[in-house]
């Protein structure tokens, strides 16, 4: 079952622990899964792929979703950067 995060409030009403929880699940979780996938796949042939599932919020944010939306933007960047790291 995937990790779930209750919606963090807007920037003006966010509490540090709520924002950190969103970052931990939506960004750090993806990072550590990618890191482990790279370790597992580095000696495999043929080449494998990692597919990260982001959110439409990375392209079309909604009101009162700044913490969530920012992590989804970050997942997009992480995926692009990770694909360059994994290509070596």
PyMOL Python script that loads the backbone (N, CA, C, O; Angstrom):
from pymol import cmd

cmd.read_pdbstr("""\
ATOM      1  N   UNK A   1       0.842  -1.182   0.000  1.00  0.00           N
ATOM      2  CA  UNK A   1       0.000   0.000   0.000  1.00  0.00           C
ATOM      3  C   UNK A   1       0.885   1.242   0.000  1.00  0.00           C
ATOM      4  O   UNK A   1       1.803   1.335   0.814  1.00  0.00           O
ATOM      5  N   UNK A   2       0.632   2.191  -0.888  1.00  0.00           N
ATOM      6  CA  UNK A   2       1.463   3.396  -0.949  1.00  0.00           C
ATOM      7  C   UNK A   2       1.293   4.263   0.290  1.00  0.00           C
ATOM      8  O   UNK A   2       0.262   4.240   0.963  1.00  0.00           O
ATOM      9  N   UNK A   3       2.335   5.022   0.564  1.00  0.00           N
ATOM     10  CA  UNK A   3       2.260   5.965   1.684  1.00  0.00           C
ATOM     11  C   UNK A   3       1.265   7.064   1.344  1.00  0.00           C
ATOM     12  O   UNK A   3       1.114   7.445   0.183  1.00  0.00           O
ATOM     13  N   UNK A   4       0.605   7.557   2.348  1.00  0.00           N
ATOM     14  CA  UNK A   4      -0.370   8.626   2.125  1.00  0.00           C
ATOM     15  C   UNK A   4      -0.077   9.775   3.066  1.00  0.00           C
ATOM     16  O   UNK A   4       0.382   9.587   4.192  1.00  0.00           O
ATOM     17  N   UNK A   5      -0.351  10.948   2.580  1.00  0.00           N
ATOM     18  CA  UNK A   5      -0.172  12.152   3.376  1.00  0.00           C
ATOM     19  C   UNK A   5      -1.476  12.908   3.379  1.00  0.00           C
ATOM     20  O   UNK A   5      -2.069  13.166   2.331  1.00  0.00           O
ATOM     21  N   UNK A   6      -1.916  13.260   4.575  1.00  0.00           N
ATOM     22  CA  UNK A   6      -3.063  14.157   4.616  1.00  0.00           C
ATOM     23  C   UNK A   6      -2.633  15.487   4.041  1.00  0.00           C
ATOM     24  O   UNK A   6      -1.482  15.892   4.198  1.00  0.00           O
ATOM     25  N   UNK A   7      -3.517  16.146   3.399  1.00  0.00           N
ATOM     26  CA  UNK A   7      -3.187  17.408   2.740  1.00  0.00           C
ATOM     27  C   UNK A   7      -2.631  18.413   3.745  1.00  0.00           C
ATOM     28  O   UNK A   7      -3.260  18.717   4.758  1.00  0.00           O
ATOM     29  N   UNK A   8      -1.450  18.914   3.445  1.00  0.00           N
ATOM     30  CA  UNK A   8      -0.863  19.960   4.285  1.00  0.00           C
ATOM     31  C   UNK A   8      -1.545  21.275   3.967  1.00  0.00           C
ATOM     32  O   UNK A   8      -1.926  21.509   2.819  1.00  0.00           O
ATOM     33  N   UNK A   9      -1.706  22.123   4.942  1.00  0.00           N
ATOM     34  CA  UNK A   9      -2.365  23.407   4.697  1.00  0.00           C
ATOM     35  C   UNK A   9      -1.533  24.318   3.803  1.00  0.00           C
ATOM     36  O   UNK A   9      -0.408  23.985   3.430  1.00  0.00           O
ATOM     37  N   UNK A  10      -2.091  25.453   3.470  1.00  0.00           N
ATOM     38  CA  UNK A  10      -1.421  26.435   2.619  1.00  0.00           C
ATOM     39  C   UNK A  10      -0.169  26.971   3.306  1.00  0.00           C
ATOM     40  O   UNK A  10       0.082  26.682   4.476  1.00  0.00           O
ATOM     41  N   UNK A  11       0.606  27.748   2.572  1.00  0.00           N
ATOM     42  CA  UNK A  11       1.840  28.334   3.130  1.00  0.00           C
ATOM     43  C   UNK A  11       1.566  29.143   4.392  1.00  0.00           C
ATOM     44  O   UNK A  11       2.332  29.077   5.353  1.00  0.00           O
ATOM     45  N   UNK A  12       0.506  29.886   4.392  1.00  0.00           N
ATOM     46  CA  UNK A  12       0.241  30.775   5.528  1.00  0.00           C
ATOM     47  C   UNK A  12      -0.229  30.032   6.771  1.00  0.00           C
ATOM     48  O   UNK A  12      -0.172  30.581   7.871  1.00  0.00           O
ATOM     49  N   UNK A  13      -0.696  28.781   6.616  1.00  0.00           N
ATOM     50  CA  UNK A  13      -1.222  28.041   7.768  1.00  0.00           C
ATOM     51  C   UNK A  13      -0.454  26.758   8.058  1.00  0.00           C
ATOM     52  O   UNK A  13      -0.856  25.993   8.934  1.00  0.00           O
ATOM     53  N   UNK A  14       0.630  26.505   7.352  1.00  0.00           N
ATOM     54  CA  UNK A  14       1.368  25.253   7.524  1.00  0.00           C
ATOM     55  C   UNK A  14       2.116  25.220   8.849  1.00  0.00           C
ATOM     56  O   UNK A  14       2.608  26.239   9.334  1.00  0.00           O
ATOM     57  N   UNK A  15       2.186  24.047   9.407  1.00  0.00           N
ATOM     58  CA  UNK A  15       2.967  23.780  10.610  1.00  0.00           C
ATOM     59  C   UNK A  15       4.184  22.982  10.158  1.00  0.00           C
ATOM     60  O   UNK A  15       4.068  22.114   9.292  1.00  0.00           O
ATOM     61  N   UNK A  16       5.345  23.267  10.733  1.00  0.00           N
ATOM     62  CA  UNK A  16       6.586  22.619  10.299  1.00  0.00           C
ATOM     63  C   UNK A  16       6.468  21.107  10.176  1.00  0.00           C
ATOM     64  O   UNK A  16       6.914  20.536   9.181  1.00  0.00           O
ATOM     65  N   UNK A  17       5.882  20.456  11.156  1.00  0.00           N
ATOM     66  CA  UNK A  17       5.831  18.989  11.120  1.00  0.00           C
ATOM     67  C   UNK A  17       4.949  18.485   9.982  1.00  0.00           C
ATOM     68  O   UNK A  17       5.217  17.426   9.415  1.00  0.00           O
ATOM     69  N   UNK A  18       3.904  19.229   9.646  1.00  0.00           N
ATOM     70  CA  UNK A  18       3.045  18.829   8.522  1.00  0.00           C
ATOM     71  C   UNK A  18       3.789  18.945   7.200  1.00  0.00           C
ATOM     72  O   UNK A  18       3.704  18.060   6.349  1.00  0.00           O
ATOM     73  N   UNK A  19       4.514  20.039   7.036  1.00  0.00           N
ATOM     74  CA  UNK A  19       5.283  20.232   5.809  1.00  0.00           C
ATOM     75  C   UNK A  19       6.375  19.173   5.722  1.00  0.00           C
ATOM     76  O   UNK A  19       6.579  18.582   4.662  1.00  0.00           O
ATOM     77  N   UNK A  20       7.072  18.928   6.816  1.00  0.00           N
ATOM     78  CA  UNK A  20       8.142  17.927   6.802  1.00  0.00           C
ATOM     79  C   UNK A  20       7.596  16.539   6.491  1.00  0.00           C
ATOM     80  O   UNK A  20       8.262  15.753   5.816  1.00  0.00           O
ATOM     81  N   UNK A  21       6.418  16.231   6.962  1.00  0.00           N
ATOM     82  CA  UNK A  21       5.806  14.941   6.661  1.00  0.00           C
ATOM     83  C   UNK A  21       5.539  14.806   5.161  1.00  0.00           C
ATOM     84  O   UNK A  21       5.785  13.749   4.581  1.00  0.00           O
ATOM     85  N   UNK A  22       5.040  15.865   4.537  1.00  0.00           N
ATOM     86  CA  UNK A  22       4.797  15.842   3.091  1.00  0.00           C
ATOM     87  C   UNK A  22       6.116  15.636   2.340  1.00  0.00           C
ATOM     88  O   UNK A  22       6.179  14.843   1.400  1.00  0.00           O
ATOM     89  N   UNK A  23       7.164  16.348   2.752  1.00  0.00           N
ATOM     90  CA  UNK A  23       8.475  16.209   2.109  1.00  0.00           C
ATOM     91  C   UNK A  23       9.026  14.797   2.306  1.00  0.00           C
ATOM     92  O   UNK A  23       9.553  14.198   1.368  1.00  0.00           O
ATOM     93  N   UNK A  24       8.906  14.268   3.515  1.00  0.00           N
ATOM     94  CA  UNK A  24       9.432  12.933   3.797  1.00  0.00           C
ATOM     95  C   UNK A  24       8.776  11.862   2.929  1.00  0.00           C
ATOM     96  O   UNK A  24       9.459  10.989   2.393  1.00  0.00           O
ATOM     97  N   UNK A  25       7.478  11.927   2.793  1.00  0.00           N
ATOM     98  CA  UNK A  25       6.768  10.906   2.023  1.00  0.00           C
ATOM     99  C   UNK A  25       6.910  11.138   0.522  1.00  0.00           C
ATOM    100  O   UNK A  25       7.294  10.229  -0.214  1.00  0.00           O
ATOM    101  N   UNK A  26       6.602  12.353   0.065  1.00  0.00           N
ATOM    102  CA  UNK A  26       6.519  12.606  -1.372  1.00  0.00           C
ATOM    103  C   UNK A  26       7.869  12.777  -2.058  1.00  0.00           C
ATOM    104  O   UNK A  26       7.988  12.475  -3.246  1.00  0.00           O
ATOM    105  N   UNK A  27       8.876  13.246  -1.354  1.00  0.00           N
ATOM    106  CA  UNK A  27      10.174  13.477  -1.987  1.00  0.00           C
ATOM    107  C   UNK A  27      11.238  12.526  -1.462  1.00  0.00           C
ATOM    108  O   UNK A  27      11.871  11.816  -2.243  1.00  0.00           O
ATOM    109  N   UNK A  28      11.442  12.503  -0.163  1.00  0.00           N
ATOM    110  CA  UNK A  28      12.488  11.634   0.386  1.00  0.00           C
ATOM    111  C   UNK A  28      12.195  10.167   0.089  1.00  0.00           C
ATOM    112  O   UNK A  28      13.108   9.405  -0.229  1.00  0.00           O
ATOM    113  N   UNK A  29      10.946   9.770   0.190  1.00  0.00           N
ATOM    114  CA  UNK A  29      10.577   8.382  -0.114  1.00  0.00           C
ATOM    115  C   UNK A  29      10.933   7.999  -1.541  1.00  0.00           C
ATOM    116  O   UNK A  29      11.458   6.911  -1.780  1.00  0.00           O
ATOM    117  N   UNK A  30      10.654   8.882  -2.486  1.00  0.00           N
ATOM    118  CA  UNK A  30      10.994   8.619  -3.886  1.00  0.00           C
ATOM    119  C   UNK A  30      12.510   8.558  -4.054  1.00  0.00           C
ATOM    120  O   UNK A  30      13.026   7.676  -4.742  1.00  0.00           O
ATOM    121  N   UNK A  31      13.222   9.492  -3.428  1.00  0.00           N
ATOM    122  CA  UNK A  31      14.684   9.512  -3.525  1.00  0.00           C
ATOM    123  C   UNK A  31      15.292   8.205  -3.034  1.00  0.00           C
ATOM    124  O   UNK A  31      16.118   7.613  -3.729  1.00  0.00           O
ATOM    125  N   UNK A  32      14.898   7.745  -1.851  1.00  0.00           N
ATOM    126  CA  UNK A  32      15.499   6.533  -1.288  1.00  0.00           C
ATOM    127  C   UNK A  32      15.109   5.277  -2.080  1.00  0.00           C
ATOM    128  O   UNK A  32      15.899   4.339  -2.183  1.00  0.00           O
ATOM    129  N   UNK A  33      13.925   5.260  -2.623  1.00  0.00           N
ATOM    130  CA  UNK A  33      13.536   4.125  -3.486  1.00  0.00           C
ATOM    131  C   UNK A  33      14.367   4.112  -4.763  1.00  0.00           C
ATOM    132  O   UNK A  33      14.813   3.053  -5.205  1.00  0.00           O
ATOM    133  N   UNK A  34      14.579   5.303  -5.365  1.00  0.00           N
ATOM    134  CA  UNK A  34      15.421   5.370  -6.561  1.00  0.00           C
ATOM    135  C   UNK A  34      16.849   4.940  -6.251  1.00  0.00           C
ATOM    136  O   UNK A  34      17.471   4.214  -7.027  1.00  0.00           O
ATOM    137  N   UNK A  35      17.352   5.386  -5.133  1.00  0.00           N
ATOM    138  CA  UNK A  35      18.719   5.048  -4.741  1.00  0.00           C
ATOM    139  C   UNK A  35      18.884   3.530  -4.623  1.00  0.00           C
ATOM    140  O   UNK A  35      19.866   2.967  -5.109  1.00  0.00           O
ATOM    141  N   UNK A  36      17.940   2.888  -3.988  1.00  0.00           N
ATOM    142  CA  UNK A  36      18.007   1.432  -3.841  1.00  0.00           C
ATOM    143  C   UNK A  36      17.823   0.739  -5.188  1.00  0.00           C
ATOM    144  O   UNK A  36      18.474  -0.270  -5.457  1.00  0.00           O
ATOM    145  N   UNK A  37      16.944   1.270  -6.033  1.00  0.00           N
ATOM    146  CA  UNK A  37      16.753   0.682  -7.364  1.00  0.00           C
ATOM    147  C   UNK A  37      18.044   0.764  -8.174  1.00  0.00           C
ATOM    148  O   UNK A  37      18.401  -0.192  -8.863  1.00  0.00           O
ATOM    149  N   UNK A  38      18.747   1.893  -8.101  1.00  0.00           N
ATOM    150  CA  UNK A  38      20.036   2.011  -8.803  1.00  0.00           C
ATOM    151  C   UNK A  38      21.007   0.936  -8.321  1.00  0.00           C
ATOM    152  O   UNK A  38      21.693   0.311  -9.130  1.00  0.00           O
ATOM    153  N   UNK A  39      21.067   0.720  -7.022  1.00  0.00           N
ATOM    154  CA  UNK A  39      21.967  -0.309  -6.477  1.00  0.00           C
ATOM    155  C   UNK A  39      21.619  -1.687  -7.025  1.00  0.00           C
ATOM    156  O   UNK A  39      22.500  -2.453  -7.416  1.00  0.00           O
ATOM    157  N   UNK A  40      20.339  -1.990  -7.047  1.00  0.00           N
ATOM    158  CA  UNK A  40      19.898  -3.310  -7.495  1.00  0.00           C
ATOM    159  C   UNK A  40      20.097  -3.505  -9.001  1.00  0.00           C
ATOM    160  O   UNK A  40      20.394  -4.613  -9.448  1.00  0.00           O
ATOM    161  N   UNK A  41      19.938  -2.453  -9.768  1.00  0.00           N
ATOM    162  CA  UNK A  41      19.931  -2.580 -11.220  1.00  0.00           C
ATOM    163  C   UNK A  41      21.291  -2.343 -11.869  1.00  0.00           C
ATOM    164  O   UNK A  41      21.437  -2.604 -13.063  1.00  0.00           O
ATOM    165  N   UNK A  42      22.284  -1.862 -11.138  1.00  0.00           N
ATOM    166  CA  UNK A  42      23.523  -1.428 -11.779  1.00  0.00           C
ATOM    167  C   UNK A  42      24.233  -2.535 -12.541  1.00  0.00           C
ATOM    168  O   UNK A  42      24.893  -2.255 -13.542  1.00  0.00           O
ATOM    169  N   UNK A  43      24.121  -3.770 -12.106  1.00  0.00           N
ATOM    170  CA  UNK A  43      24.808  -4.868 -12.788  1.00  0.00           C
ATOM    171  C   UNK A  43      23.867  -5.700 -13.658  1.00  0.00           C
ATOM    172  O   UNK A  43      24.274  -6.721 -14.211  1.00  0.00           O
ATOM    173  N   UNK A  44      22.626  -5.273 -13.779  1.00  0.00           N
ATOM    174  CA  UNK A  44      21.660  -6.034 -14.570  1.00  0.00           C
ATOM    175  C   UNK A  44      21.768  -5.676 -16.047  1.00  0.00           C
ATOM    176  O   UNK A  44      22.110  -4.554 -16.419  1.00  0.00           O
ATOM    177  N   UNK A  45      21.466  -6.661 -16.862  1.00  0.00           N
ATOM    178  CA  UNK A  45      21.419  -6.434 -18.299  1.00  0.00           C
ATOM    179  C   UNK A  45      20.180  -7.155 -18.812  1.00  0.00           C
ATOM    180  O   UNK A  45      19.922  -8.250 -18.313  1.00  0.00           O
ATOM    181  N   UNK A  46      19.420  -6.677 -19.714  1.00  0.00           N
ATOM    182  CA  UNK A  46      19.572  -5.373 -20.353  1.00  0.00           C
ATOM    183  C   UNK A  46      19.244  -4.248 -19.377  1.00  0.00           C
ATOM    184  O   UNK A  46      18.789  -4.483 -18.258  1.00  0.00           O
ATOM    185  N   UNK A  47      19.486  -3.030 -19.826  1.00  0.00           N
ATOM    186  CA  UNK A  47      19.236  -1.855 -18.990  1.00  0.00           C
ATOM    187  C   UNK A  47      17.790  -1.835 -18.514  1.00  0.00           C
ATOM    188  O   UNK A  47      16.875  -2.210 -19.247  1.00  0.00           O
ATOM    189  N   UNK A  48      17.605  -1.404 -17.310  1.00  0.00           N
ATOM    190  CA  UNK A  48      16.274  -1.309 -16.707  1.00  0.00           C
ATOM    191  C   UNK A  48      15.845   0.143 -16.649  1.00  0.00           C
ATOM    192  O   UNK A  48      16.635   1.049 -16.912  1.00  0.00           O
ATOM    193  N   UNK A  49      14.575   0.356 -16.298  1.00  0.00           N
ATOM    194  CA  UNK A  49      14.050   1.718 -16.184  1.00  0.00           C
ATOM    195  C   UNK A  49      13.405   1.909 -14.813  1.00  0.00           C
ATOM    196  O   UNK A  49      12.847   0.982 -14.225  1.00  0.00           O
ATOM    197  N   UNK A  50      13.502   3.130 -14.333  1.00  0.00           N
ATOM    198  CA  UNK A  50      12.800   3.541 -13.121  1.00  0.00           C
ATOM    199  C   UNK A  50      11.721   4.514 -13.562  1.00  0.00           C
ATOM    200  O   UNK A  50      11.994   5.469 -14.289  1.00  0.00           O
ATOM    201  N   UNK A  51      10.513   4.270 -13.125  1.00  0.00           N
ATOM    202  CA  UNK A  51       9.398   5.158 -13.443  1.00  0.00           C
ATOM    203  C   UNK A  51       8.849   5.711 -12.142  1.00  0.00           C
ATOM    204  O   UNK A  51       8.400   4.958 -11.278  1.00  0.00           O
ATOM    205  N   UNK A  52       8.886   7.021 -12.005  1.00  0.00           N
ATOM    206  CA  UNK A  52       8.327   7.681 -10.823  1.00  0.00           C
ATOM    207  C   UNK A  52       6.969   8.255 -11.185  1.00  0.00           C
ATOM    208  O   UNK A  52       6.783   8.828 -12.259  1.00  0.00           O
ATOM    209  N   UNK A  53       6.044   8.095 -10.287  1.00  0.00           N
ATOM    210  CA  UNK A  53       4.697   8.612 -10.493  1.00  0.00           C
ATOM    211  C   UNK A  53       4.562   9.926  -9.737  1.00  0.00           C
ATOM    212  O   UNK A  53       4.584   9.948  -8.506  1.00  0.00           O
ATOM    213  N   UNK A  54       4.424  11.009 -10.470  1.00  0.00           N
ATOM    214  CA  UNK A  54       4.294  12.320  -9.848  1.00  0.00           C
ATOM    215  C   UNK A  54       2.838  12.699  -9.690  1.00  0.00           C
ATOM    216  O   UNK A  54       2.027  11.912  -9.202  1.00  0.00           O
ATOM    217  N   UNK A  55       2.517  13.904 -10.105  1.00  0.00           N
ATOM    218  CA  UNK A  55       1.157  14.407  -9.973  1.00  0.00           C
ATOM    219  C   UNK A  55       0.928  15.522 -10.973  1.00  0.00           C
ATOM    220  O   UNK A  55       1.859  16.232 -11.354  1.00  0.00           O
ATOM    221  N   UNK A  56      -0.296  15.668 -11.388  1.00  0.00           N
ATOM    222  CA  UNK A  56      -0.666  16.784 -12.248  1.00  0.00           C
ATOM    223  C   UNK A  56      -0.391  18.107 -11.535  1.00  0.00           C
ATOM    224  O   UNK A  56      -0.240  19.141 -12.184  1.00  0.00           O
ATOM    225  N   UNK A  57      -0.327  18.079 -10.215  1.00  0.00           N
ATOM    226  CA  UNK A  57      -0.048  19.295  -9.436  1.00  0.00           C
ATOM    227  C   UNK A  57       1.323  19.889  -9.759  1.00  0.00           C
ATOM    228  O   UNK A  57       1.557  21.072  -9.513  1.00  0.00           O
ATOM    229  N   UNK A  58       2.225  19.083 -10.302  1.00  0.00           N
ATOM    230  CA  UNK A  58       3.525  19.617 -10.694  1.00  0.00           C
ATOM    231  C   UNK A  58       3.384  20.556 -11.890  1.00  0.00           C
ATOM    232  O   UNK A  58       4.257  21.389 -12.131  1.00  0.00           O
ATOM    233  N   UNK A  59       2.304  20.428 -12.629  1.00  0.00           N
ATOM    234  CA  UNK A  59       2.092  21.242 -13.827  1.00  0.00           C
ATOM    235  C   UNK A  59       0.914  22.199 -13.695  1.00  0.00           C
ATOM    236  O   UNK A  59       0.874  23.237 -14.356  1.00  0.00           O
ATOM    237  N   UNK A  60      -0.033  21.853 -12.850  1.00  0.00           N
ATOM    238  CA  UNK A  60      -1.228  22.687 -12.672  1.00  0.00           C
ATOM    239  C   UNK A  60      -1.597  22.710 -11.190  1.00  0.00           C
ATOM    240  O   UNK A  60      -2.509  22.000 -10.766  1.00  0.00           O
ATOM    241  N   UNK A  61      -0.888  23.524 -10.399  1.00  0.00           N
ATOM    242  CA  UNK A  61      -1.146  23.538  -8.951  1.00  0.00           C
ATOM    243  C   UNK A  61      -2.535  24.043  -8.604  1.00  0.00           C
ATOM    244  O   UNK A  61      -3.161  24.792  -9.354  1.00  0.00           O
ATOM    245  N   UNK A  62      -2.994  23.605  -7.440  1.00  0.00           N
ATOM    246  CA  UNK A  62      -4.287  24.040  -6.916  1.00  0.00           C
ATOM    247  C   UNK A  62      -4.062  24.953  -5.727  1.00  0.00           C
ATOM    248  O   UNK A  62      -2.994  24.927  -5.116  1.00  0.00           O
ATOM    249  N   UNK A  63      -5.049  25.751  -5.395  1.00  0.00           N
ATOM    250  CA  UNK A  63      -4.913  26.604  -4.201  1.00  0.00           C
ATOM    251  C   UNK A  63      -4.734  25.759  -2.933  1.00  0.00           C
ATOM    252  O   UNK A  63      -5.206  24.625  -2.852  1.00  0.00           O
ATOM    253  N   UNK A  64      -4.062  26.322  -1.979  1.00  0.00           N
ATOM    254  CA  UNK A  64      -3.865  25.679  -0.674  1.00  0.00           C
ATOM    255  C   UNK A  64      -3.141  24.342  -0.766  1.00  0.00           C
ATOM    256  O   UNK A  64      -3.445  23.415  -0.016  1.00  0.00           O
ATOM    257  N   UNK A  65      -2.190  24.243  -1.676  1.00  0.00           N
ATOM    258  CA  UNK A  65      -1.461  22.978  -1.822  1.00  0.00           C
ATOM    259  C   UNK A  65       0.042  23.195  -1.987  1.00  0.00           C
ATOM    260  O   UNK A  65       0.727  22.342  -2.551  1.00  0.00           O
ATOM    261  N   UNK A  66       0.558  24.311  -1.510  1.00  0.00           N
ATOM    262  CA  UNK A  66       1.970  24.642  -1.747  1.00  0.00           C
ATOM    263  C   UNK A  66       2.943  23.554  -1.284  1.00  0.00           C
ATOM    264  O   UNK A  66       3.841  23.209  -2.052  1.00  0.00           O
ATOM    265  N   UNK A  67       2.821  22.997  -0.086  1.00  0.00           N
ATOM    266  CA  UNK A  67       3.768  21.949   0.307  1.00  0.00           C
ATOM    267  C   UNK A  67       3.690  20.718  -0.613  1.00  0.00           C
ATOM    268  O   UNK A  67       4.717  20.187  -1.034  1.00  0.00           O
ATOM    269  N   UNK A  68       2.487  20.280  -0.913  1.00  0.00           N
ATOM    270  CA  UNK A  68       2.291  19.120  -1.792  1.00  0.00           C
ATOM    271  C   UNK A  68       2.818  19.417  -3.190  1.00  0.00           C
ATOM    272  O   UNK A  68       3.574  18.625  -3.754  1.00  0.00           O
ATOM    273  N   UNK A  69       2.423  20.547  -3.745  1.00  0.00           N
ATOM    274  CA  UNK A  69       2.821  20.904  -5.107  1.00  0.00           C
ATOM    275  C   UNK A  69       4.331  21.038  -5.220  1.00  0.00           C
ATOM    276  O   UNK A  69       4.915  20.590  -6.206  1.00  0.00           O
ATOM    277  N   UNK A  70       4.966  21.639  -4.241  1.00  0.00           N
ATOM    278  CA  UNK A  70       6.424  21.808  -4.312  1.00  0.00           C
ATOM    279  C   UNK A  70       7.140  20.464  -4.312  1.00  0.00           C
ATOM    280  O   UNK A  70       8.155  20.312  -4.993  1.00  0.00           O
ATOM    281  N   UNK A  71       6.637  19.491  -3.569  1.00  0.00           N
ATOM    282  CA  UNK A  71       7.282  18.170  -3.583  1.00  0.00           C
ATOM    283  C   UNK A  71       7.068  17.474  -4.914  1.00  0.00           C
ATOM    284  O   UNK A  71       7.938  16.726  -5.359  1.00  0.00           O
ATOM    285  N   UNK A  72       5.937  17.698  -5.558  1.00  0.00           N
ATOM    286  CA  UNK A  72       5.688  17.073  -6.858  1.00  0.00           C
ATOM    287  C   UNK A  72       6.557  17.705  -7.944  1.00  0.00           C
ATOM    288  O   UNK A  72       6.995  17.011  -8.862  1.00  0.00           O
ATOM    289  N   UNK A  73       6.812  19.009  -7.852  1.00  0.00           N
ATOM    290  CA  UNK A  73       7.794  19.640  -8.743  1.00  0.00           C
ATOM    291  C   UNK A  73       9.163  19.005  -8.507  1.00  0.00           C
ATOM    292  O   UNK A  73       9.894  18.712  -9.453  1.00  0.00           O
ATOM    293  N   UNK A  74       9.495  18.799  -7.250  1.00  0.00           N
ATOM    294  CA  UNK A  74      10.793  18.220  -6.908  1.00  0.00           C
ATOM    295  C   UNK A  74      10.930  16.799  -7.446  1.00  0.00           C
ATOM    296  O   UNK A  74      12.016  16.419  -7.884  1.00  0.00           O
ATOM    297  N   UNK A  75       9.870  16.011  -7.426  1.00  0.00           N
ATOM    298  CA  UNK A  75       9.919  14.650  -7.971  1.00  0.00           C
ATOM    299  C   UNK A  75      10.202  14.694  -9.469  1.00  0.00           C
ATOM    300  O   UNK A  75      10.942  13.855  -9.984  1.00  0.00           O
ATOM    301  N   UNK A  76       9.624  15.658 -10.168  1.00  0.00           N
ATOM    302  CA  UNK A  76       9.900  15.801 -11.599  1.00  0.00           C
ATOM    303  C   UNK A  76      11.384  16.072 -11.827  1.00  0.00           C
ATOM    304  O   UNK A  76      12.004  15.446 -12.687  1.00  0.00           O
ATOM    305  N   UNK A  77      11.955  17.001 -11.064  1.00  0.00           N
ATOM    306  CA  UNK A  77      13.382  17.299 -11.189  1.00  0.00           C
ATOM    307  C   UNK A  77      14.258  16.133 -10.782  1.00  0.00           C
ATOM    308  O   UNK A  77      15.266  15.855 -11.432  1.00  0.00           O
ATOM    309  N   UNK A  78      13.885  15.451  -9.716  1.00  0.00           N
ATOM    310  CA  UNK A  78      14.632  14.287  -9.249  1.00  0.00           C
ATOM    311  C   UNK A  78      14.643  13.197 -10.309  1.00  0.00           C
ATOM    312  O   UNK A  78      15.675  12.564 -10.536  1.00  0.00           O
ATOM    313  N   UNK A  79      13.522  12.973 -10.953  1.00  0.00           N
ATOM    314  CA  UNK A  79      13.427  11.949 -11.986  1.00  0.00           C
ATOM    315  C   UNK A  79      14.332  12.291 -13.171  1.00  0.00           C
ATOM    316  O   UNK A  79      15.050  11.432 -13.683  1.00  0.00           O
ATOM    317  N   UNK A  80      14.291  13.539 -13.596  1.00  0.00           N
ATOM    318  CA  UNK A  80      15.138  13.960 -14.725  1.00  0.00           C
ATOM    319  C   UNK A  80      16.615  13.866 -14.365  1.00  0.00           C
ATOM    320  O   UNK A  80      17.413  13.357 -15.151  1.00  0.00           O
ATOM    321  N   UNK A  81      16.981  14.346 -13.195  1.00  0.00           N
ATOM    322  CA  UNK A  81      18.374  14.288 -12.759  1.00  0.00           C
ATOM    323  C   UNK A  81      18.811  12.838 -12.552  1.00  0.00           C
ATOM    324  O   UNK A  81      19.912  12.454 -12.945  1.00  0.00           O
ATOM    325  N   UNK A  82      17.956  12.049 -11.943  1.00  0.00           N
ATOM    326  CA  UNK A  82      18.272  10.636 -11.713  1.00  0.00           C
ATOM    327  C   UNK A  82      18.476   9.859 -12.998  1.00  0.00           C
ATOM    328  O   UNK A  82      19.288   8.936 -13.049  1.00  0.00           O
ATOM    329  N   UNK A  83      17.734  10.233 -14.043  1.00  0.00           N
ATOM    330  CA  UNK A  83      17.911   9.522 -15.317  1.00  0.00           C
ATOM    331  C   UNK A  83      19.305   9.781 -15.888  1.00  0.00           C
ATOM    332  O   UNK A  83      19.875   8.915 -16.551  1.00  0.00           O
ATOM    333  N   UNK A  84      19.848  10.957 -15.635  1.00  0.00           N
ATOM    334  CA  UNK A  84      21.219  11.238 -16.076  1.00  0.00           C
ATOM    335  C   UNK A  84      22.230  10.459 -15.245  1.00  0.00           C
ATOM    336  O   UNK A  84      23.207   9.935 -15.780  1.00  0.00           O
ATOM    337  N   UNK A  85      21.999  10.384 -13.945  1.00  0.00           N
ATOM    338  CA  UNK A  85      22.893   9.610 -13.073  1.00  0.00           C
ATOM    339  C   UNK A  85      22.856   8.132 -13.430  1.00  0.00           C
ATOM    340  O   UNK A  85      23.895   7.473 -13.458  1.00  0.00           O
ATOM    341  N   UNK A  86      21.686   7.615 -13.699  1.00  0.00           N
ATOM    342  CA  UNK A  86      21.533   6.192 -14.003  1.00  0.00           C
ATOM    343  C   UNK A  86      22.046   5.808 -15.366  1.00  0.00           C
ATOM    344  O   UNK A  86      22.289   4.629 -15.622  1.00  0.00           O
ATOM    345  N   UNK A  87      22.220   6.780 -16.255  1.00  0.00           N
ATOM    346  CA  UNK A  87      22.670   6.480 -17.606  1.00  0.00           C
ATOM    347  C   UNK A  87      24.161   6.199 -17.680  1.00  0.00           C
ATOM    348  O   UNK A  87      24.643   5.677 -18.685  1.00  0.00           O
ATOM    349  N   UNK A  88      24.900   6.541 -16.621  1.00  0.00           N
ATOM    350  CA  UNK A  88      26.351   6.316 -16.663  1.00  0.00           C
ATOM    351  C   UNK A  88      26.694   4.860 -16.462  1.00  0.00           C
ATOM    352  O   UNK A  88      27.870   4.496 -16.470  1.00  0.00           O
TER     353      UNK A  88
END
""", "prot")
cmd.dss("prot")
cmd.show_as("cartoon", "prot")
cmd.util.cbc("prot")
cmd.orient("prot")
